[in-house]
Amino acid sequence: MTGGGARAAYQAGALKRIEELSREHGEQIPFEVLVGVSAGSINVAALAANASSFDRACGVMTERWSTISSDKVFSTNLLAIGWAALRWLFDFFLGGIFRRPKPQGRSLVSTAPLEKLLGEILPDGAIAEHLESGILKAVAVSATNFSTGELTSFVQAPRNLTLWKRPKRLARYDCITARHILASTALPFFFPAVRIGDAYYGDGSIRNTAPLSPAIHLNSRRILAIGVRYSSDRDEAGPASDEPVEYPSPVKIAGTMLNSIFLDALEDDRNQLRRINRLIERTQANRPTDAKDRVRLPFRKVECMYLGPSQDLGKLANRHQGKLPRTVRYLLGGLGARGDGASDFNSYLLFEAEYCRELLELGYNDAVARSDELREFLFGDPAEA
């Protein structure tokens, strides 16, 4: 499950329908490997902590997202936010001559409320229990190491796997806690980085150029990727206007950057996986028919199904912008967070129940519309190795 701030509520809605399909087939949770990054890791935490009851896991996600508010995620105190902004200005104009040994004031808001919430969603020892019982084979969440610039995938699994190391990407065994989820969701500048061991970590989407990689490395043969990107084949730019084009506001630019960080990598990785699968199919088609002349290929085909929104979640956020805390609206207003141009940026911060309930409903309905595909993909005959 990918990142996207408040947009991750969509994933919880889709999972609710998948749980219904699982009950139809007499199944519990149909996933052996759970992989999440950024806000998607919050949903992974709920699934991993309640893996013995898919129904309970979905109930936890639905209840949390449908009753969420910004003050349960980050501090909305005007004085605290204003003081943090002033410290940034002092550092900027004074060249940072006043160095602070502690990470106070290094982010715009405090995420102490989110850390408390995550502690309730993911109790200590919950993942280990389900790994020992065999319900799950592995759980992985990713965060960006600010010391090395590497994307680190924290893997909790039996230590019989060969973990991976690639340029700027690596995996390591760890016992996943609420701190790991908090680190994976720590949007730079806005949320504070989180210390794990001897390094500080931030949002895993920053360097996540291959979102499917952890699941593939953890021996998955089928991957259901639940994203928050809306894709349309239609030209939605509309007719040309005679009105002058305005220079993009800082918030408009930031929204475009966040879309690139959170949304584009999964699409690129899926295209790469499709190309590799086609190459494997062609190679297998040209293999000798005589078994004794065959050479075992060091590759395997990995099926991937993408489930994403049928509507633009940024545009859906337009009518809910007034629900953002007054403090946040005031500060972002000075950066141009008004009108349609700010919808994408605002949608990532709209941790408000009314917007998230709409995303839950959309996720559920989109999964209902693709129920036949989901049945076949999740409960059909396994693909040949």
Buried (B, 14 or more C-beta within 10 A) or exposed (E): BBBBBBBBBBBBBBBBBBBBBBEEEEBBBBBBBBBBBBBBBBBBBBBBBBBBBBBBBBBBBBEBBBEBBBEBBBBBBBEBBEEBEEBBEBBEEEEEEEEEEEEEBBBBBBBEBBBEBBBEBBEEEBBBBBBEEEBBBBBBBBBBBBEEEBBBBBBBBEEEBEBBEEEEBBBEEBEBBBBBBBBBBBBBBBBBBBEBEEBBBBBBBBBBBBBBBBBBBBBBBBBBBBBBBBEEEEEEEEEEEEEEEEEEBBBBBBBBEBBEBBBEBBBEBBEBBEEBBEEBEEEEEEEEEEEEEEEEEEEBBBBBBBBBBEBBBBBBBBEBBEBBBEBBBBBBEEBBBBEEBBBBBBBBBBBBBEBBBBBBBBBBBBBBEBBEEBBEBBBEEEEEE
